[in-house]
Amino acid sequence: MRWVVDASVAVKWVIIEDGREEARRFLLTNDDLIAPEFLVVEVANVLRKKIARRQFEAANGVRALEGVQSAIGMFVPDRLLAAEAFSLAERLQHSVYDCLYLACAVRHDATMLTADTKFLEKLALYPEGSRARALT
């Protein structure tokens, strides 16, 4: 099965936080992973925030980001997903950022894995909800 992982999952591969074991187990047992290019920027921003809060060592930031990048088999250019993500965001009344991952899953006949429970709750009301799974 092909999976789209979002930043809420990918960051758990490199940061110690709730859901880390599940995220790492998922990574070890699934190798057909894709994501929008935006994942790299979003994970980098989370790492920067963790460093600023002294929850993560700055010296490990680049290596952690490279580790996340190497785990993804294919990055989809955001420009190829932007229109679809925008349409989904308008219909779902949700952020374009999160909808980039959903658009990627729809376009590539994949399932999106996320730890974002608010997004999952909203998606449950729409047909695209069948494309999303919770990290458990």
QUIZIBEL-V968239 format. One record per residue. PHI is phi in whole degrees, -180 to 180 (NA if undefined). NEAR is the number of other C-alpha atoms within 10 Angstrom. Layout:
# QUIZIBEL-V968239
{{PHI | NEAR} {PHI | NEAR}}
This chain:
# QUIZIBEL-V968239
{{NA | 9} {-91 | 15} {-125 | 23} {-106 | 27} {-104 | 29} {-101 | 26} {-65 | 24} {-64 | 19} {-90 | 23} {-60 | 27} {-66 | 23} {-71 | 20} {-70 | 23} {-122 | 21} {-119 | 16} {-82 | 12} {-160 | 10} {-55 | 10} {92 | 17} {-59 | 18} {-62 | 14} {-64 | 15} {-65 | 23} {-70 | 15} {-62 | 12} {-59 | 16} {-60 | 18} {-72 | 10} {-110 | 8} {-136 | 12} {-122 | 14} {-101 | 15} {-108 | 19} {-131 | 25} {-164 | 26} {-66 | 26} {-55 | 18} {-55 | 19} {-52 | 27} {-62 | 19} {-67 | 12} {-67 | 17} {-65 | 23} {-59 | 20} {-67 | 12} {-62 | 15} {-61 | 24} {-60 | 17} {-64 | 13} {-64 | 16} {-66 | 16} {-62 | 12} {-88 | 10} {61 | 10} {-102 | 13} {-157 | 17} {-80 | 13} {-58 | 15} {-63 | 9} {-96 | 12} {-61 | 17} {-65 | 12} {-62 | 12} {-64 | 19} {-63 | 18} {-64 | 12} {-63 | 14} {-62 | 20} {-61 | 18} {-72 | 10} {-76 | 17} {-89 | 20} {-73 | 11} {-147 | 15} {-103 | 17} {-98 | 17} {-58 | 13} {-58 | 19} {-62 | 12} {-79 | 14} {-111 | 20} {-59 | 18} {-64 | 14} {-66 | 19} {-63 | 24} {-63 | 19} {-61 | 14} {-63 | 20} {-62 | 19} {-64 | 13} {-68 | 10} {-86 | 17} {55 | 12} {-139 | 16} {-69 | 14} {-63 | 20} {-57 | 18} {-66 | 19} {-70 | 23} {-59 | 29} {-66 | 30} {-65 | 31} {-61 | 29} {-63 | 28} {-64 | 24} {-63 | 18} {-62 | 12} {-108 | 14} {47 | 14} {-125 | 21} {-112 | 24} {-89 | 26} {-107 | 26} {-145 | 23} {-105 | 21} {-86 | 16} {-67 | 12} {-65 | 8} {-65 | 18} {-62 | 16} {-62 | 11} {-67 | 13} {-63 | 18} {-60 | 13} {-87 | 11} {-127 | 11} {-57 | 8} {-66 | 16} {-58 | 17} {-69 | 12} {-90 | 19} {-119 | 23} {-134 | 17} {-88 | 13} {-75 | 18} {-129 | 11}}
